[in-house]
């Protein structure tokens, strides 16, 4: 089953492993957050990250 059938935006939280990421991809989950992608950041670190990416 795909999450897209619910016509909502879903964000998976707490993704820590590649296996979890692949399972979410199979479910068509487009958005995820967790330690696999980044450790928690304070506001200054987020601002720096966003400035570097733009």
C-alpha angles and dihedrals in degrees: 000000000000123000088222090077088074091060092223135113111252127194118195112214129202098028106169107157139050088237091059090047091052092048090052091048089054087055090051091244103162100186131053140156135192145101091305088071103029143338115248111286132205119231094266092052091048091051091051091048093050093047091052092051097050 
